[in-house]
Amino acid sequence: MSSIARTDPFFRAVISPAFTREHITDLAAGRCAAIRVPDCLPADLCGQTLRALESRTFDTYGKKRVNPPVMRFGIGVSDHREQGQVADGYWNAVKADRQAWLDLGLPFDPFEECRAALGANWPGGVAVGRRGGREMGAGVAREPNQGFQVHFDDALREFSGDLLDAALVAQFAFNLYLSVPETGGETVLWRHLWHPADEKFRLLDSYGYDEAVVDDAESLEFKPEVGEAILINPRYFHAVRPSQGSRRIALGFAVGMTATGELLTWG
C-alpha cells in the first residue's frame, strides 16, 4: 500500500449512525469516498442470516476470471455479461437464486432489510432495479477469504448502454458484514479512477490489476465489524486483503443513483 499521506480532504470515510441523504449525496458528488454505518442491522438479524448461510454450500465466481477464488451464495450480473450485454441465462439464474434464498427459511428478507436501512432517510427509499421491465437480482453473499484483486466496478464501462431501465448518474457498492476474520480482511480504497493507461497493469484474463496501478495514489483502509454496512464509490480502484481465522462473509449489491434521484440496486 502507498505510504503517501492523504492530502485530499474529500477523499475520506464518513462514520455515521445511519445513512443520511446528505452523506449519500456527498458520496455521489465526490465530497467523500465511503460511508460507514456501525450496527446497521440488529445483531439477531445478522446472526440468523449467518447461521442460515453457514449451513449451505457456497459456489465460486468463474475461477479463470476471479483468482484467487471468491466464494459466494447467490449470483452477480457480471458473470452473465456477453459482449457488453446481459446474457439471457441471467434471468433463469435470478429465478433460481430467489428460490435458494427462500429455501434458507429466514423469517425476513436480508436484502430487503439492507435496502430499508440504506433508504431510511432517502426520499422514496431504495428499490431493486429493472431491465426490460424485469427485476434484477437482489444481491449476493460473498466470502473473499483469499481477498479481491485491485479492481474497479463501473456499469457504464462494463455494459453497453444503460444496464437498468433508468439512466444512472452515480454508482455505489453496498456491503453488510455478517462475519469478519480475526486478522486481515481489510478493504482498501485508492483515489484513482480508471484511465486507458491502466490497462497495461491488467492481469491476464482477469477482472483485476497489478497493484502497481495505484502505486502513487492516496488510499483509505478500513477493517469492517460485524453488523457494519459500508457504502463506497466503486469507480475508485479497491481491493480486499486476504483473511486469517474466521470466515469473511458480507451481503452485497450494487446501487445506482438515477437522473431523477432514485436509488436502485442490482446483484
C-alpha positions as CSV (number, residue, x, y, z in Angstrom):
1,M,0.0,0.0,0.0
2,S,1.2,3.5,-0.8
3,S,2.9,5.3,2.1
4,I,2.0,8.8,0.6
5,A,0.0,10.8,3.1
6,R,-3.6,11.6,2.4
7,T,-4.0,15.2,1.1
8,D,-7.4,15.4,-0.5
9,P,-9.9,16.5,2.2
10,F,-12.8,14.9,0.2
11,F,-11.2,11.5,0.0
12,R,-12.4,10.4,3.3
13,A,-14.7,7.9,5.0
14,V,-17.7,9.3,6.9
15,I,-18.8,7.4,10.0
16,S,-22.5,7.8,10.8
17,P,-25.2,6.1,13.0
18,A,-27.3,5.9,9.8
19,F,-27.2,6.5,6.1
20,T,-28.4,10.1,5.5
21,R,-29.5,11.9,2.4
22,E,-26.6,14.4,2.9
23,H,-24.0,11.7,3.1
24,I,-25.3,9.8,0.1
25,T,-25.4,13.0,-2.0
26,D,-21.9,13.8,-0.8
27,L,-20.7,10.4,-2.0
28,A,-22.3,10.9,-5.4
29,A,-20.7,14.4,-5.7
30,G,-17.3,13.2,-4.6
31,R,-17.2,15.0,-1.3
32,C,-16.5,11.7,0.4
33,A,-15.3,8.2,-0.7
34,A,-17.1,5.9,1.7
35,I,-19.9,5.9,4.3
36,R,-19.6,3.6,7.3
37,V,-22.6,2.7,9.5
38,P,-21.8,0.6,12.5
39,D,-24.5,-1.7,13.8
40,C,-26.6,-1.0,10.7
41,L,-28.7,-4.1,11.2
42,P,-29.7,-5.7,14.5
43,A,-27.3,-8.4,15.8
44,D,-30.1,-11.0,15.8
45,L,-30.8,-10.5,12.1
46,C,-27.1,-10.7,11.2
47,G,-26.8,-13.8,13.4
48,Q,-29.8,-15.6,11.9
49,T,-28.6,-14.8,8.3
50,L,-25.1,-16.0,9.0
51,R,-26.2,-19.3,10.6
52,A,-28.5,-20.0,7.7
53,L,-25.7,-19.3,5.2
54,E,-23.2,-21.4,7.1
55,S,-25.5,-24.4,6.5
56,R,-25.3,-24.0,2.7
57,T,-22.6,-24.8,0.2
58,F,-21.1,-21.7,-1.4
59,D,-20.2,-21.6,-5.1
60,T,-17.3,-19.6,-6.7
61,Y,-17.1,-17.0,-9.3
62,G,-15.5,-18.2,-12.6
63,K,-12.0,-19.3,-11.4
64,K,-10.3,-18.2,-14.6
65,R,-11.6,-14.6,-14.3
66,V,-11.6,-14.4,-10.5
67,N,-8.4,-15.7,-9.0
68,P,-7.7,-16.2,-6.1
69,P,-11.2,-17.8,-5.9
70,V,-14.0,-15.9,-4.2
71,M,-16.8,-18.0,-2.6
72,R,-20.4,-16.8,-2.9
73,F,-24.0,-17.7,-2.3
74,G,-26.1,-16.0,-5.0
75,I,-25.4,-14.6,-8.4
76,G,-24.0,-11.5,-9.9
77,V,-24.8,-10.0,-13.3
78,S,-21.0,-9.7,-14.0
79,D,-21.0,-13.5,-14.5
80,H,-23.7,-13.1,-17.2
81,R,-22.1,-10.5,-19.4
82,E,-21.6,-11.3,-23.0
83,Q,-20.1,-8.6,-25.4
84,G,-21.4,-5.8,-23.2
85,Q,-24.9,-7.2,-22.8
86,V,-26.7,-9.2,-20.1
87,A,-26.9,-12.8,-21.3
88,D,-30.4,-14.4,-21.4
89,G,-29.2,-17.0,-18.9
90,Y,-29.1,-14.3,-16.2
91,W,-32.9,-14.3,-15.8
92,N,-33.1,-18.1,-15.1
93,A,-30.2,-17.7,-12.7
94,V,-32.1,-14.9,-10.9
95,K,-35.2,-17.1,-10.6
96,A,-33.2,-20.0,-9.1
97,D,-31.4,-17.6,-6.8
98,R,-34.6,-16.2,-5.4
99,Q,-35.7,-19.7,-4.6
100,A,-32.4,-20.5,-3.0
101,W,-32.7,-17.6,-0.6
102,L,-36.3,-18.5,0.2
103,D,-35.1,-22.0,1.0
104,L,-32.9,-20.7,3.8
105,G,-36.2,-20.4,5.8
106,L,-35.4,-17.0,7.2
107,P,-38.5,-15.1,8.5
108,F,-37.2,-11.9,6.8
109,D,-35.5,-11.0,3.5
110,P,-31.9,-9.9,4.4
111,F,-31.6,-7.8,1.2
112,E,-34.9,-6.1,1.9
113,E,-33.6,-5.2,5.4
114,C,-30.4,-3.8,3.9
115,R,-32.3,-1.7,1.4
116,A,-34.6,-0.4,4.1
117,A,-31.6,0.7,6.2
118,L,-29.9,2.3,3.2
119,G,-33.0,4.2,2.2
120,A,-34.5,5.1,5.6
121,N,-33.6,8.7,5.0
122,W,-33.7,8.8,1.3
123,P,-36.9,10.2,-0.5
124,G,-38.7,7.2,-2.0
125,G,-36.4,4.7,-0.3
126,V,-34.4,2.1,-2.2
127,A,-35.8,-0.4,-4.7
128,V,-34.4,-3.3,-6.9
129,G,-33.7,-2.0,-10.4
130,R,-35.3,-3.4,-13.5
131,R,-34.0,-4.2,-17.0
132,G,-36.5,-4.6,-19.8
133,G,-39.2,-4.5,-17.1
134,R,-37.8,-7.5,-15.3
135,E,-36.4,-7.2,-11.7
136,M,-32.7,-7.7,-11.3
137,G,-31.1,-9.9,-8.7
138,A,-31.3,-8.6,-5.2
139,G,-27.7,-9.3,-4.2
140,V,-25.1,-11.9,-3.1
141,A,-23.3,-13.2,-0.1
142,R,-19.6,-13.0,-0.8
143,E,-16.7,-14.8,1.0
144,P,-13.4,-13.4,-0.3
145,N,-11.2,-15.2,2.3
146,Q,-8.2,-15.0,-0.1
147,G,-9.0,-11.4,-1.0
148,F,-10.1,-9.5,-4.0
149,Q,-7.6,-8.2,-6.5
150,V,-7.3,-4.5,-7.1
151,H,-10.2,-3.6,-9.4
152,F,-13.0,-1.1,-10.1
153,D,-16.7,-1.5,-10.8
154,D,-18.5,0.6,-13.3
155,A,-21.6,-0.5,-15.1
156,L,-21.2,2.3,-17.6
157,R,-17.9,0.7,-18.8
158,E,-18.9,-2.9,-18.3
159,F,-22.2,-2.8,-20.2
160,S,-23.3,-1.2,-23.5
161,G,-25.9,1.5,-22.9
162,D,-27.9,1.6,-19.7
163,L,-27.8,-1.5,-17.5
164,L,-31.1,-0.6,-16.0
165,D,-34.3,0.9,-17.4
166,A,-33.3,4.1,-15.8
167,A,-30.2,6.2,-16.6
168,L,-27.6,6.2,-13.8
169,V,-25.6,9.3,-12.8
170,A,-23.7,7.6,-10.0
171,Q,-22.9,4.1,-8.8
172,F,-22.1,2.8,-5.3
173,A,-21.3,-0.6,-3.7
174,F,-23.1,-1.7,-0.5
175,N,-21.7,-4.4,1.9
176,L,-23.2,-5.5,5.2
177,Y,-20.8,-7.7,7.2
178,L,-22.1,-10.9,8.8
179,S,-18.7,-12.4,9.8
180,V,-15.2,-10.9,9.9
181,P,-11.8,-12.6,10.4
182,E,-9.5,-12.1,13.4
183,T,-6.7,-10.9,11.1
184,G,-6.8,-9.4,7.6
185,G,-9.9,-8.8,5.5
186,E,-9.4,-5.1,5.3
187,T,-11.0,-3.1,2.4
188,V,-8.6,-0.7,0.7
189,L,-9.8,2.1,-1.5
190,W,-7.5,4.2,-3.7
191,R,-8.0,7.7,-5.0
192,H,-7.6,6.6,-8.6
193,L,-10.2,6.3,-11.3
194,W,-9.7,4.2,-14.4
195,H,-7.5,5.7,-17.2
196,P,-6.7,4.0,-20.5
197,A,-3.0,3.8,-19.5
198,D,-4.1,1.5,-16.6
199,E,-4.7,-1.4,-19.0
200,K,-1.0,-2.3,-19.1
201,F,-1.4,-3.3,-15.5
202,R,-4.5,-5.6,-16.1
203,L,-3.8,-9.2,-15.1
204,L,-4.3,-11.7,-18.0
205,D,-7.9,-12.9,-18.4
206,S,-8.8,-11.4,-15.0
207,Y,-11.1,-8.8,-13.6
208,G,-8.1,-7.4,-11.6
209,Y,-5.0,-5.3,-12.0
210,D,-1.5,-5.5,-10.6
211,E,-1.3,-3.3,-7.5
212,A,1.4,-1.1,-9.3
213,V,-1.6,0.6,-11.0
214,V,-2.2,2.5,-7.7
215,D,1.3,2.9,-6.5
216,D,1.2,6.7,-6.4
217,A,-2.5,7.1,-5.2
218,E,-3.7,8.1,-1.8
219,S,-5.6,5.3,0.0
220,L,-8.1,4.5,2.7
221,E,-8.0,1.3,4.6
222,F,-10.7,0.1,6.9
223,K,-11.4,-3.2,8.7
224,P,-15.2,-3.8,8.9
225,E,-17.0,-5.0,12.0
226,V,-19.9,-7.5,12.2
227,G,-23.2,-5.7,11.6
228,E,-21.5,-2.7,9.9
229,A,-22.6,-1.5,6.5
230,I,-20.2,0.3,4.1
231,L,-21.2,2.2,1.0
232,I,-18.3,3.2,-1.3
233,N,-17.7,4.7,-4.7
234,P,-16.6,1.5,-6.5
235,R,-15.3,3.5,-9.5
236,Y,-12.3,4.1,-7.3
237,F,-9.9,1.2,-7.5
238,H,-10.3,-1.0,-4.5
239,A,-9.3,-4.4,-3.1
240,V,-9.9,-6.8,-0.1
241,R,-6.9,-8.2,1.8
242,P,-6.7,-11.9,2.5
243,S,-8.2,-13.2,5.8
244,Q,-6.9,-15.4,8.5
245,G,-9.2,-17.0,11.1
246,S,-13.0,-16.6,10.8
247,R,-14.8,-16.5,7.6
248,R,-15.4,-13.1,6.0
249,I,-19.0,-13.1,4.8
250,A,-20.8,-10.0,3.6
251,L,-24.1,-9.3,1.9
252,G,-23.5,-7.1,-1.1
253,F,-25.2,-5.4,-4.0
254,A,-24.6,-2.5,-6.4
255,V,-26.5,0.7,-6.1
256,G,-27.2,3.2,-8.8
257,M,-28.5,6.8,-8.4
258,T,-30.7,7.7,-11.4
259,A,-31.1,11.1,-13.1
260,T,-34.4,11.5,-11.2
261,G,-32.9,10.8,-7.8
262,E,-34.0,7.2,-7.3
263,L,-31.7,4.7,-5.6
264,L,-31.9,1.3,-7.4
265,T,-29.9,-1.9,-6.6
266,W,-28.8,-4.9,-8.6
267,G,-26.8,-8.1,-8.0
